């Protein structure tokens, strides 16, 4: 039971497999959901692309709905869906959208967390899943990768060649949004983030033209696309740098949090725990509590102090060991009233338990999958430990490393989870991971990116919340809890002089000012570039979802 709950505690992005549908466009989809402009645009697309089908959740088109990560996105009903086969077809779609002034959204993998991120309510959803080219250069230095790919397919293509790309840690995540928002990888300490490993972007602009953006052709757009999200065009293909990679030592590691420490903390914070709602629940909790106490007695539990000390040691030691990468998550398992920790530890050499992870090794884990293995196996494990089809709330901030601040955040977390125990299928989780000086220094590669981070800013802690639940009626309470934790954490970090303005786009909440976190100078430059390449505002006005400059 504890291991099953521990597995649920892992917080990595996940995505279900989505097979290609045959029709180029699926139409109807409740045209009453859209306005006449979108109706006319959909009709024009049907006449151009041919095959169409009315929306019916019981038909094969339900696969489109199920391909989205969150139920918030699954519940969106677009006016129509178009699945272009090429950049030229994407360009045609954009020209139709521009002509009819219909709102739209673009879907690469469908992992955007909130409504409208990659599915357009009452508008046109452009699904890029057919743009799935993977063409590796003969010199094994680069690969042309279509935006519709999932990272799993990319890794499977590269691994037999002893190569890897700087891509998603969950292989089910889509290529496009991941790169355009930043892209933290298990090899980022050596090679930077995904956006730093793009040599060329093939882009469809708002006027329907196709251009290439790189260091010599449209270098300003090349800079802007490296962190600028979906604000400049639709990227249809990436020329990615690929890197030699053999076996790694890596795995997921689970710990139970010390039960006496949690009890003492609740008492100190004046928390009164909710009683069990039934005799069966009471009996189950009593049994689990007894097992947990026994595990703690035999040394299989850790305190928050131990966990944060181990994390701090990695943050500092990583500065001199570029092969180490990790994240650590905390989750509350309401089923058994226990707090759990999971740490994904990755060393991109086949060397078991390197010194950088020695403090984690010293903590006796409930379970560890750490071993020498293929990197693709690591990605597969991340995927397997995640469940899809839930409502989600994510948000992210950054601050300087401080065990004291992390302890204060954990206090706040213990207080807040008490109010959501009744929420169906709830797993409220916290995630911390380092952003190190060396990887920030790589941001200058190929002319730099627009994130606004300097190596002197590091090391930083990227802190995020990841909440999941089932029912719509619990949305307000879960969102309020998330807002409370983020707002209070920002306030505490500012009071301690530790806060940094940066917000990681791929984990951010819709309410957060991502581009404000890039700094005023970069934001102004991004707006100027946007005006140059999209003067009519196709991507700023007709594509309302996701983060705007």
PyMOL commands that set and color helices and strands:
alter all, ss='L'
color gray80, all
select helices_A, chain A and resi 2-8+31-33+36-49+62-66+71-74+87-100+151-159+175-181+188-191+194-197+219-225+259-268+279-297+304-320+355-361+375-384+403-420+437-447+455-457+472-495+505-507+515-518+520-533+538-541
alter helices_A, ss='H'
color red, helices_A
select strands_A, chain A and resi 25-27+80-82+104-107+124-127+134-136+142-146+163-165+198-204+210-213+234-244+248-257+301-302+324-333+338-347+367-368+371-373+391-400+427-435+460-469+499-500
alter strands_A, ss='S'
color yellow, strands_A
deselect
rebuild
show_as cartoon
